Amino acid sequence: MSRKDFYYHASPVEGLTRLEPRISNHGVPLVYLSGKRENVLVYLSNAVEKYCTDTGFAYTGQWHKWGPYGFDKDGRIRLEEYYPYALESTYRGVSGYIYSVDDITDSGYELSIPDAVTSSVAVSVCGTEYVPDAYEEILKAEKSGLICITRFDELTDNKKSWLKKVIAEEYDRAGAHPEYRYFLRNKFPEYTFDEIRN
């Protein structure tokens, strides 16, 4: 891991002075950070939580995280819209905070995410940036060449076939997450099988 001047963490929560380890999809309590500010913009909103909240689906457990992104060969993050207007419906009008950290103890936990680091202990915040609209900030980063975006209407037939298979598998594995199944049923009705729609 190369040393960065700052590491970044995004959160909808205002006023954090320390970032505490939390359990995410990896099942290990960690603080997740990136050496690239633009890479944390995607964490300002979780599509699953936002959709459920917006449509009145009551849920009190730990929200499943939705991460429709990967990385290009040059290391730039690539956001992919897996359903129409996914970026806009997830991020438009959503505000949040990007926290800067200048000193971490790397957990050593291996993530296959470029420029990402984790800490298994709390880290102190040294700076805070308010982001008034995550969608506008993502579009600004795209325009600057820092983020690549594949819109829904640009998905290839191969990607659509892959997505259909993955969504059905995700639905099958989501038994402990009714909120995630609700999201998948409603966002991808054509990608789930009749016998698993209930």
C-alpha positions as CSV (number, residue, x, y, z in Angstrom):
1,M,0.0,0.0,0.0
2,S,1.4,3.4,-1.0
3,R,1.2,6.2,1.5
4,K,-1.5,8.8,0.8
5,D,-1.7,12.3,2.2
6,F,-5.4,11.7,3.1
7,Y,-7.8,8.8,3.1
8,Y,-11.5,9.4,2.6
9,H,-14.7,8.0,4.0
10,A,-18.3,9.0,3.1
11,S,-21.3,9.1,5.4
12,P,-24.8,10.6,5.6
13,V,-24.0,11.3,9.3
14,E,-23.0,14.8,10.2
15,G,-20.4,15.8,12.8
16,L,-18.2,12.6,13.0
17,T,-14.9,13.2,14.7
18,R,-13.9,9.5,14.9
19,L,-14.8,6.7,12.4
20,E,-15.7,3.5,14.2
21,P,-15.4,0.0,12.7
22,R,-18.7,-1.3,11.3
23,I,-19.8,-4.5,9.7
24,S,-20.5,-4.3,6.0
25,N,-21.2,-7.0,3.4
26,H,-17.8,-8.5,4.1
27,G,-19.0,-9.5,7.6
28,V,-15.9,-8.1,9.4
29,P,-16.0,-4.9,11.5
30,L,-13.8,-2.4,9.7
31,V,-13.5,1.3,8.8
32,Y,-13.5,1.5,5.0
33,L,-11.5,4.3,3.4
34,S,-10.1,5.2,0.0
35,G,-7.1,7.1,-1.2
36,K,-9.3,8.7,-3.9
37,R,-12.0,11.1,-2.8
38,E,-14.1,10.4,-5.9
39,N,-14.2,6.7,-5.0
40,V,-16.2,7.3,-1.8
41,L,-19.0,9.3,-3.5
42,V,-20.8,6.1,-4.2
43,Y,-21.2,5.5,-0.4
44,L,-23.2,8.7,0.2
45,S,-26.4,6.7,-0.6
46,N,-27.4,3.0,-0.5
47,A,-29.9,2.2,-3.3
48,V,-31.5,-0.5,-1.2
49,E,-32.1,1.6,1.9
50,K,-33.2,4.7,-0.1
51,Y,-35.7,2.7,-2.2
52,C,-37.2,1.0,0.8
53,T,-37.4,4.2,2.8
54,D,-38.9,6.1,-0.2
55,T,-41.6,3.4,-0.8
56,G,-42.5,2.8,2.9
57,F,-40.9,-0.6,3.3
58,A,-40.4,-0.9,7.1
59,Y,-37.1,-2.5,8.1
60,T,-35.1,-2.2,11.3
61,G,-32.1,-4.6,10.6
62,Q,-28.8,-4.0,9.0
63,W,-29.3,-2.8,5.5
64,H,-27.8,-4.8,2.7
65,K,-25.3,-2.6,0.7
66,W,-25.8,-2.2,-3.0
67,G,-22.5,-1.6,-5.0
68,P,-23.0,-1.5,-8.7
69,Y,-19.5,-0.5,-9.6
70,G,-16.2,-1.9,-10.6
71,F,-12.9,-0.5,-11.8
72,D,-11.4,0.1,-15.2
73,K,-7.9,-1.1,-16.1
74,D,-6.5,2.4,-15.3
75,G,-8.0,2.1,-11.8
76,R,-10.8,4.5,-12.3
77,I,-14.1,3.6,-10.6
78,R,-16.9,2.7,-13.1
79,L,-20.5,3.0,-12.0
80,E,-23.0,0.9,-13.9
81,E,-26.7,1.5,-14.1
82,Y,-28.4,-1.9,-13.8
83,Y,-31.9,-0.5,-14.1
84,P,-33.2,2.8,-15.7
85,Y,-32.2,6.0,-14.0
86,A,-30.5,4.1,-11.2
87,L,-27.9,6.8,-10.5
88,E,-30.4,9.6,-10.4
89,S,-32.9,7.8,-8.2
90,T,-30.2,6.7,-5.8
91,Y,-28.1,9.9,-5.5
92,R,-30.1,13.0,-6.7
93,G,-30.9,15.3,-3.8
94,V,-28.9,13.2,-1.3
95,S,-26.5,15.1,0.9
96,G,-23.7,13.8,3.0
97,Y,-20.2,14.2,4.3
98,I,-16.8,13.2,3.1
99,Y,-14.4,12.8,6.0
100,S,-10.7,13.0,5.7
101,V,-8.2,10.9,7.7
102,D,-4.5,11.4,7.7
103,D,-3.4,8.6,9.9
104,I,-4.6,5.0,10.0
105,T,-3.5,1.6,11.2
106,D,-4.1,-0.7,8.2
107,S,-6.1,-3.7,9.3
108,G,-4.3,-5.9,6.7
109,Y,-7.7,-7.2,5.5
110,E,-7.4,-7.8,1.8
111,L,-10.0,-6.1,-0.4
112,S,-10.0,-6.4,-4.1
113,I,-10.8,-2.7,-4.4
114,P,-8.2,-0.4,-5.9
115,D,-7.0,2.4,-3.5
116,A,-9.1,1.1,-0.6
117,V,-7.7,0.6,2.9
118,T,-9.3,-0.6,6.1
119,S,-8.7,-0.1,9.8
120,S,-9.9,-2.5,12.5
121,V,-9.6,0.3,15.1
122,A,-11.3,3.7,15.2
123,V,-9.6,6.5,13.3
124,S,-9.7,10.2,14.0
125,V,-11.1,12.6,11.4
126,C,-9.0,15.6,10.4
127,G,-11.3,17.2,7.9
128,T,-15.0,17.3,6.8
129,E,-16.5,18.3,3.4
130,Y,-20.2,18.7,3.0
131,V,-21.7,17.4,-0.2
132,P,-25.1,19.0,-0.9
133,D,-26.1,16.7,-3.8
134,A,-24.3,13.4,-4.4
135,Y,-25.7,13.0,-7.9
136,E,-24.3,16.4,-9.0
137,E,-20.9,15.6,-7.4
138,I,-20.8,12.2,-9.3
139,L,-21.6,13.9,-12.6
140,K,-18.9,16.5,-11.9
141,A,-16.3,13.8,-11.2
142,E,-17.4,12.1,-14.4
143,K,-16.9,15.3,-16.4
144,S,-13.4,15.6,-14.9
145,G,-12.5,12.1,-16.0
146,L,-12.3,10.8,-12.4
147,I,-15.3,8.5,-12.7
148,C,-16.7,6.4,-15.6
149,I,-20.4,5.8,-15.9
150,T,-22.2,3.2,-18.0
151,R,-25.8,4.1,-18.3
152,F,-28.6,1.5,-18.4
153,D,-29.2,2.0,-22.2
154,E,-25.4,1.3,-22.8
155,L,-25.4,-2.1,-21.3
156,T,-24.3,-4.8,-23.7
157,D,-26.3,-8.0,-24.3
158,N,-23.5,-9.9,-22.5
159,K,-23.8,-7.7,-19.5
160,K,-27.6,-8.1,-19.4
161,S,-27.2,-11.9,-19.5
162,W,-24.7,-11.7,-16.7
163,L,-27.0,-9.4,-14.7
164,K,-30.0,-11.7,-15.1
165,K,-28.0,-14.6,-13.7
166,V,-26.5,-12.6,-10.8
167,I,-29.8,-11.0,-9.7
168,A,-31.5,-14.4,-9.5
169,E,-28.5,-15.7,-7.4
170,E,-28.6,-12.6,-5.2
171,Y,-32.3,-13.1,-4.6
172,D,-31.7,-16.7,-3.6
173,R,-29.0,-15.8,-1.1
174,A,-30.9,-12.9,0.4
175,G,-33.1,-14.9,2.7
176,A,-32.0,-13.1,5.8
177,H,-32.5,-9.7,4.2
178,P,-36.2,-9.1,3.3
179,E,-35.3,-5.5,2.4
180,Y,-32.8,-6.6,-0.2
181,R,-35.4,-9.1,-1.7
182,Y,-38.0,-6.3,-1.8
183,F,-35.5,-4.1,-3.7
184,L,-34.5,-6.8,-6.1
185,R,-38.2,-7.8,-6.8
186,N,-39.2,-4.3,-7.6
187,K,-36.1,-3.1,-9.5
188,F,-35.6,-6.3,-11.5
189,P,-39.0,-8.0,-11.9
190,E,-38.0,-9.5,-15.2
191,Y,-34.7,-10.9,-13.8
192,T,-36.2,-13.0,-11.0
193,F,-37.9,-16.3,-11.5
194,D,-41.6,-16.8,-10.8
195,E,-41.0,-19.4,-8.1
196,I,-38.8,-16.9,-6.1
197,R,-40.9,-13.8,-6.4
198,N,-42.9,-14.4,-3.3
